[in-house]
C-alpha cells in the first residue's frame, strides 16, 4: 500500500501550520487511519509532535541536506504501509537557500519532485479580501507547485470568514477550513522553537484539543480527497550516516533530545543497538558500548545538575580513555570545560575538550552547513563530506587548544572556517549531521 500525501504550507513561520498539521494527524489517527507526519527541512522538534499524534515515527525530508537517492528512500519508507502522509513545510512554502534546482531545502522542492498538492494555511488576522491576493500569488507563482485548497486561520468572526473565504473561492481555490482565533490552541515556545513533545505533562490532551479543532473547523474528507499518491523514484541509503559503532550509548533526557529520527532509524536498520542513558539521572554509558553519542538539546537549562552528576562525569572520562565520544551542539557544549548559563553563572562540564561556551552572551547561529572532516571520527572517515545544520544561541567564550574537527562551509559552499574540536577519542561540533554529501 502506498500512501496519499499533501503538503501543509504557508507564507511564513507563525501562520499556524504546525497546529493544523498536528490537528489533522491526530484527527485522522482517531478515525483509525494509519497516518504519518513528515517535515521539510532540518527542524528537529516538529517530528516529535507528529510521532506523538500518530504513533508512527515522524521523518525529515530535506532536499538540500539529503542527496536525491536518500530523499527518495526516506519518502518511500514514509509512504509504505501508511494511508496518508501529512508533510509540514518549514518557514514559508518557497523558503530555502539559493541552490541547484530542486536542492534548495524548501517544501516547494518536494511539491515539484513528488507532484504533491499544497494545502495553504493563511493567517488572515488583520485582513479580509486581501487574503485572496495572497492566495492568488501562491497559486500563480510557480506552475509546478499546485495549490489545492486553503485553510483560513485566526478568523475573528463569521463575517470575517465570509469576506476572506468568498474572495478566495472567487479565484478558483476551495476553502476547506476556517479556524476562529483561539490562543489556547497555541503551542508554547522558547529559544529553539516549540517546547518539545516529551516535556508536556498533558501532551495527549493538547493533541486531542487540536484534533477536536480539526474535526470542527476543517473539512477533513475534502482534505483527504485533495491528497495525491506519494510514489517516489527508487532510492537507497548509501548516503545515510553509518552507525558509529555496534552498540551506541546515546544520552537521552531533557538535556539531550535532538537526534534526527531518520539517523537513529538507519542505525538500527543497519544492525546497531542503541543503549540510552540519562546524564541528568547521573547515569553513564554502559561499559559494553563501543561508542558514546551526546546529541543536541538544552544543557544550558540543566547546567547545574549536569555539573553535579559525579558518576556521569567520572565514567565519561573513563570511557573516553579507550572509546570514541561525539557531541553535537548541546552535547558539544557539555564536552567542554565550562558552560555559562543564562544568568551568567559558570558550571564545570566534562572537560574532555578545552573550549567553554556561554548562553548568557547569546547570538543566533542558523543555517545549513557542509563539513569536510579533518580526521576519522564517529561522523565518518577523514575527508568525508557531511551535510547538516547549525542552530544555536550559545557562543564560544574560550577556544582551548584542541585540533579542529572539520572545515565548514555554508549552504552555498562559502567557506566559514574550522569547526569543532577533537582530542584523543573525543570529538564535537555545533554542527548537526543529517547525511553524507
N, C-alpha and C positions, 0 to 999 in steps of 0.2 A: 504493500500500500504506500502510495506517495501522497504527501500532504498537499493541501492547498494553502496558499500563503498570501499575505497582504502586508504592506509596509505602512506603519503609522508615522506620518511626517508632519512637519510644522515649519513656520517661518523662522523660528528661533527657539533657543532654550527657554524654559519657563512658560511655554504655551499650554502645558497640561498633557503632553504626550505620555509621560510615564503613568499618570493616574488613569488615563484612558486605556493604555496598553494593559496595565495590571487588572483593571476592571473587566476588560474583555476576556483576558486569560482566565481569571477566576470564575467569571460567569459561565463561560463555555465548559470549564472543568466541572463545575457543579452540575451541568447538564449531562455529564457522563462522557463527554468527548475527550479524546487524547490531544492535548494542546501543548505546544512548546513555544517558549519565548526566545527571541534572538535579539541581539543588539548590534547595530552597526558601529564600527569604530572601536576605540580602546577602553570604553567605560568598564570599570570592574564591578560597580555596585549594582546596577540595574539587573544583571542576570541573576543575582541572589533573590531579588523580589520575584522575578519570573519563575524561578525554581520553586519558591515557597508557594506561589499562587497555583501552580500546576502539578507539582510532584515530579516533574520531568526536568532534568538539568538544562539550564539556560546555556547559551553559547554566544560568543562574539564572532561576528563576520566582518573582517576588516580588510577592505580592498587595497589599502596601502601596505600594511604590515604583513599580510599573508600573500605569498605567491599564488597565482591563479589555481594551480592544482590543489593546494591545501584548502583554499577557499571553497572550491567545488566539493572536495571531500567532506568538509565540515557541514556545508549546506545539505549535501546528500544525507549525511548522518542525521541531521536535524529533522529532515523530512521523512526518514524511514520509520515505518510503523507509527505514524502520527496522523491525526486528522487535519489539524491546522497548525501553521507556524505564523505567529504574530511577530513581525520584525520591527522593532522600535528604532527610529532614526536617532542618531546623536545630533545635538545642536539643530541647526536648520537643515532641511532636506538636502540642499545642494552644497552644504558647507563641507569643504575638505581642504586640501592643500594643492597648490599648482603642481601637477604631476602628469605622467603619461595618461592618455585616455583610459578610463576605467580603473585607474590606480590612485585616485585622489583621497580615498578614505571616506567618501560621503555615502549616505544611503542611496543617493541617486545612482551611483555606480551599480549598486545591487539591483535597483529597479530596471536599469537598462540590461544588465547582464542576464538576469533571470526572467525578464518580461513581467515583473510583478507590478500590480496596481498599487496606487498610493491612496490611503485614507488621510485626508488633510485635516488636522486639528487646528482650528483658528480661535485664538483668544480674541473675542470681539468686544471686550470691555473698552469703553471709550469710543466706540464707533458703531455704525449700523450698516447702511448700504455700502459704505466704503469697503466692507469685507468682501463684497463681490469683485471689486477691483483687484484686491489681493489674490483672491481665488483665481481670477482670470489670468493674472500674471503667472501663477503656478501652472495653470492648465496650458499655457502657450509658450512658456519659457524654453522648454526642451521637448520636441515632438516625440522623443524616445522615452520620455518619463510620463506615464499616464496617470492623471488624477481621476480616481474612480468615484470618489464621494467626499463629503465634507462633514465634520463634526463641529458644531458651534459650541464654544466653551466660554464659561464665565458670563452667561447672559444675566441681565438684570430684571427681565420681566417677559411676559408673553408677547407684549408689543415689540420688545427688542428682538425676540426670536422671529417674529413675522417680518420685520423690516430687513433684518440680515438674511434670513433664510429665503424669503421670496426673491430678493435681488440675486442671490447666488443661483437659485434654481432657474431664474430667467436666462442665465448664460449657459444653461445646459448641464450643470453639475447637481447631482442629487444630494440633498441634505439628509443624512442618515442618523443624526444625533443632535440633541440640543440640551446642554447641561447648564443649569442655573448656578450662579455664583454660590459657592459653599466652602468657606475656609476650613471646615472640619475635614474635608477630603484631602487637604494638602499633606504631603509627607514632610516631616521635619528635615532640615538640612544643617550642615556645618561646613568647615572649610574645604573639604574634598568632595562635597556633593551631599547626597542624601545620607542620613543616618542609616546604617546598614540593616538589612532584614533580620539578621541574627541578634540584634540588640533590642528588639521590641519585646516587651513582656506580653503584649496583646496583639501580636502580629496578625494572626489569622482573623481576629475580629475586625481589624482595619481592612484587611484584604476583602473580607466579606462585605464591608460597607462600600468599598469600591465596586464590588460585583453587583450589589444592590443598586448602586447608581447606574451601572451599565445596563442592567435589566430595565430600569425605569426610564432612562434618558436616551438610550441608543436603540436603534433597530438592529438587533444582533443578527436576525435572519437575513436582513438585507446586506449587512456587512459580510456575512459568510458567503452570500451569493456573489459578492464582488470579487472574492479571492480567486486566484489563478493557481494551477498546478505548479509546484516547485520542482523542476526537473533539470538540475544542473548537468553540465557536461561531466564526463568521467574525471576523477581526480585521484589524488593519493596523498599519503602522509610523509613523503620523503623529506619535506621541509619543516615538519613539526620538530619541536625541541626534543631531543633524545633524553631519556631518563638519565639523570646524573649518577645513578647508582642502582643496584638491585634492590636494596632496602633503603628508602629515603625517609629520614627523620624530618618531619615537617612541623614547624612551630605553628600552632593553631589555637588562637583565643582572641579576646577583644583587642589585643595589641597587634596581632599578626593575622590579617584577614584577606589581603589582596593577592590571590593566586588565580590566574585565569582558568575558568572551568575546562577549556579545551587542553590546557597544558597538563593538568592533573589527569584528565581522562586519557590522554595519549600515553602518559607514563604507565598507567595501569594496563592499558591495552597492549603495551609493549612488554608486559610481564613484570614490571616493577611493583614492589609493595610499598605503600605509603604508611608510615607509622607516625601518627600525630602525637604531639606533646604540648603542654602548656607552660611557657615560661612564667606567666602570671601566677600559676599554681606552684611555682618553684620546681617544675619538672625539667628534665634534660633529655637529650637524645638517648635512645636505647643503645646499649653497648653493641647490640647485634646489627645496628645500622651501619652502612658504609659511606653515607654522606648526610649532611645536615643542610636544610634549606630554611632560611629565615625570610618569609615573604614580607611585602609591604603591609601597612596598617596604620595604627595610631599609637606608636610608642610614646609620643610626646604627651599623651593623656594619661600614661601609666608609668612615667619615668621613675617615680619614687619606688613603686612596687617592684619594678624590674631591678633597680639598684639594690634592693633589699633581698633579692632572690639568691641567696648564697649557694644553694645546691645547683641551681641553673648556671650560675657564673663559674663555679669550680669545675663542674663536669663539662661545660663547653670548652674551657681551657684544656682539659684533659683530652677531649675529643679532637680538638684542633691540632694536637701534637702529632697525630698519625692519620687523620682522615679529613677530607675536604668539607669546608663550610662555605656556603654562599649566602649573601644577604642582598635583597632588593629593596631600595628606598627605605622604608622604616626598618627593615632588617639590617640594612647598611648602617643606619644611624646607631643601632644597638651594638653593632660590631666595633664601633669606635671607642675612644677613650671616655667621652662625656657627652651628655645631651642636656641642653639648657631648655627648660620648659617655658610655657607662655609667660609665666610670671618672672622669668629671668633666673630662677633657681637652677643651679647645676646639679646633675646626678651622674655618678660614675657608671659607665656602661661596661661592656665586656673587655675592652682594651686589647682585642685581638687584631685591630688595626689602629693606626695612630691618629686619625682625624677626630675632630669634635664638631658637633652640629648644634644649631640653636633654632628653637621655634619662637623665641622672643623677638628676634630680628627677622621678621618674615618678609619673604619676597616670592611671588608666584613664579614657578618654573613649569612650563607647559609646552608639550609638543612631541611630534614623532621624532624618533631617534634611530640612527643606523650606527651600529658599533662594530668595529673591527678588533677582534680580540688580540691582545699582545702576547698572551700566554694561555696554555691549557687551563681550563677551569670548569666548574660544573655547567657553564653555559655552552661549552664546546671547545674545540681544538684551537690552538694558536692559528691566527689568520682567518678564522671563520667570521662571516658577516652575519650579524644578528639584527633583526628589525624589532622595534618596540616603541615604548612611550615613556615620557617623563612627566610627572605631575606631583609637585610638592611645594610647600611653602617654607620648609626649613632651609637654612643656609649653613654653609661651612664656615666655622669660625677659627678652625685650626686644621692644617692640612696634613701634619705628620710627615714622615719620611719614607713611606711605603712606595713601592713601584706602581705605576699606573696599570689599570686592568685593560683598558681599551682606548682606541681612538674613536671619537664620536663625531658624527655629522648630523645635521638636522634633516628633516624630511625631504628637502630638496637637494641634499648632498653637500651643502656648505659646511666646511669643517668647523667644529666647535672647540676641539682640543682634546686633551687627555681626559679620561673619565674613570672614576672608581679607583680602587686600590687592591693590591694583593700582597700577601706576606705568608710565606710558607704554604700551608694548605688552605689559607683563608682568602676569600675574595668578596668584593661587594661593590655596588654602584647604586646611584639613584635611579638608574635606568631599569624599567620593567621589560623583560624579554617577552616577545609574542611568537616569533617564528624565525627560522633561518632565512636570510635574504636570498 
